[in-house]
Amino acid sequence: MASKKYVASGQGENYNYSQDHCFVKVSSRDTNGELCLVEDTIKPGFHLKRHHHKIMTEVFYMLEGEMELIFDDQPIVLHEGDTITVPPNVWHEAKCAQGGKMLTIFKNGQFDVFLEQLSKMTPDDFTNNQLMKSVSNKFDIYEE
C-alpha cells in the first residue's frame, strides 16, 4: 500500500447477503494478503456451517448481540465485548438467532476476495455444490 487508507463509518466494500451484511474495512489487497478486517451485521437466523481453515486464523469481536460458536469440545456464546481467536485446523460452526454485529479479522486469508467472488455468482452457481466447494477451497474454507 503506497499510503494510508481511511474508511469512514458505513463505508467499505459492501456485500449484502441473505444472512449477513458485510463492509470490508481493511482489504487483504492492502496488506499483502496478510489480513483483512470485516464489519459484519449478522441477520437473525444466521447459520454458518461447520468448517475449518488450513492456513487462516479468524478473530471474532462481538460488538452487539450474541453469537454461538460450536466447536468439537464445547460451544461458546460470544456476548458484546467478547473476543475469540480461532486458529487454523479448528472445526467450527456459528449461529446467531437474534442477529448482531461483529468485527472479524482474517489473518493469512483473503476473505474479502472470497466475498467479492460470491457477489459475482448467479443463483444457479450457489446451487452447484461442486462449484461452491471449489470456490470455498480456493479461499481456505473447508466444509465436511
C-alpha positions as CSV (number, residue, x, y, z in Angstrom):
1,M,0.0,0.0,0.0
2,A,1.5,3.3,-1.1
3,S,-0.2,5.5,1.5
4,K,-2.7,5.4,4.4
5,K,-6.3,4.3,3.7
6,Y,-9.2,5.8,5.6
7,V,-12.6,4.0,5.6
8,A,-15.4,6.0,7.3
9,S,-18.3,4.6,9.2
10,G,-20.8,2.9,6.9
11,Q,-18.2,2.7,4.2
12,G,-16.0,-0.1,2.6
13,E,-16.7,-2.7,0.0
14,N,-20.4,-3.6,0.7
15,Y,-21.7,-7.1,0.4
16,N,-25.3,-7.7,1.5
17,Y,-26.2,-11.3,1.6
18,S,-29.3,-13.2,2.8
19,Q,-27.7,-14.0,6.2
20,D,-25.3,-11.0,6.8
21,H,-24.3,-7.6,5.5
22,C,-20.5,-7.1,5.4
23,F,-18.4,-4.0,5.0
24,V,-14.7,-4.7,4.2
25,K,-12.8,-2.2,6.3
26,V,-9.3,-3.4,5.5
27,S,-8.7,-5.4,2.3
28,S,-6.2,-8.2,2.1
29,R,-5.1,-6.4,-1.1
30,D,-3.8,-3.6,1.1
31,T,-1.9,-5.9,3.4
32,N,0.0,-8.2,1.0
33,G,-2.6,-10.9,1.8
34,E,-1.7,-10.9,5.5
35,L,-5.1,-9.8,6.9
36,C,-8.5,-8.3,6.3
37,L,-11.0,-6.7,8.6
38,V,-14.7,-7.1,8.1
39,E,-17.6,-5.4,9.9
40,D,-20.4,-7.8,9.8
41,T,-24.1,-7.1,10.6
42,I,-25.5,-10.6,11.2
43,K,-29.1,-11.0,10.3
44,P,-31.5,-13.0,12.5
45,G,-31.3,-16.8,11.9
46,F,-27.6,-16.6,10.7
47,H,-26.0,-20.1,10.4
48,L,-22.5,-20.7,9.1
49,K,-22.0,-24.4,8.5
50,R,-19.2,-26.4,10.2
51,H,-15.9,-25.7,8.5
52,H,-12.2,-25.2,9.2
53,H,-9.2,-23.4,7.6
54,K,-5.8,-24.9,6.9
55,I,-3.9,-21.5,6.9
56,M,-6.3,-18.8,8.1
57,T,-6.8,-17.6,11.6
58,E,-10.0,-15.8,12.5
59,V,-10.5,-13.3,15.3
60,F,-14.1,-12.5,16.2
61,Y,-15.0,-9.4,18.3
62,M,-18.7,-9.2,19.2
63,L,-20.0,-5.6,19.0
64,E,-23.7,-6.2,19.5
65,G,-25.9,-9.2,20.3
66,E,-24.8,-12.8,20.9
67,M,-23.4,-15.5,18.6
68,E,-22.9,-19.1,19.4
69,L,-19.7,-20.8,18.1
70,I,-19.8,-24.6,18.2
71,F,-16.5,-26.4,18.5
72,D,-15.8,-30.1,18.8
73,D,-15.0,-29.8,22.5
74,Q,-17.6,-27.1,23.6
75,P,-19.9,-24.4,22.4
76,I,-19.1,-20.8,23.3
77,V,-21.5,-17.9,23.3
78,L,-20.0,-14.6,22.4
79,H,-21.6,-11.6,24.1
80,E,-21.0,-7.9,23.4
81,G,-17.3,-7.1,24.0
82,D,-16.2,-10.8,23.8
83,T,-13.4,-11.8,21.6
84,I,-12.3,-15.3,20.4
85,T,-9.4,-16.4,18.2
86,V,-9.9,-19.5,16.1
87,P,-6.6,-20.8,14.8
88,P,-6.1,-23.0,11.7
89,N,-7.4,-26.6,11.7
90,V,-10.1,-25.9,14.4
91,W,-13.5,-27.1,13.2
92,H,-16.2,-24.5,14.0
93,E,-19.8,-23.5,13.2
94,A,-21.6,-20.3,14.0
95,K,-25.3,-19.5,14.8
96,C,-26.9,-16.1,15.6
97,A,-30.6,-16.5,16.3
98,Q,-31.4,-12.8,17.0
99,G,-28.8,-11.1,14.8
100,G,-25.9,-8.9,15.9
101,K,-22.8,-7.1,14.8
102,M,-19.2,-8.1,14.9
103,L,-15.7,-7.3,13.6
104,T,-13.7,-10.2,12.2
105,I,-10.0,-10.2,11.4
106,F,-8.9,-12.8,8.9
107,K,-5.2,-13.5,9.2
108,N,-3.4,-15.1,6.2
109,G,-6.6,-15.2,4.3
110,Q,-8.4,-13.3,1.5
111,F,-11.9,-13.5,2.9
112,D,-12.7,-10.1,1.3
113,V,-11.8,-11.5,-2.1
114,F,-14.0,-14.5,-1.4
115,L,-16.9,-12.1,-0.6
116,E,-16.2,-10.3,-3.9
117,Q,-16.3,-13.6,-5.9
118,L,-19.5,-14.6,-4.2
119,S,-21.1,-11.3,-5.2
120,K,-20.4,-12.1,-8.9
121,M,-22.1,-15.5,-8.8
122,T,-25.5,-16.3,-10.0
123,P,-28.3,-18.1,-8.0
124,D,-27.6,-21.2,-10.1
125,D,-23.9,-21.1,-9.1
126,F,-24.9,-21.3,-5.5
127,T,-26.9,-24.5,-6.1
128,N,-23.8,-26.1,-7.8
129,N,-22.2,-28.0,-4.9
130,Q,-19.0,-28.8,-6.9
131,L,-18.5,-25.2,-7.8
132,M,-19.2,-23.9,-4.3
133,K,-16.7,-26.4,-2.8
134,S,-14.1,-25.3,-5.4
135,V,-14.6,-21.6,-4.6
136,S,-14.6,-22.2,-0.8
137,N,-11.4,-24.4,-1.0
138,K,-9.7,-21.7,-3.1
139,F,-10.1,-19.4,-0.2
140,D,-9.1,-21.9,2.5
141,I,-12.6,-22.8,3.6
142,Y,-13.2,-26.5,4.0
143,E,-16.6,-28.0,4.9
144,E,-17.4,-31.5,5.8
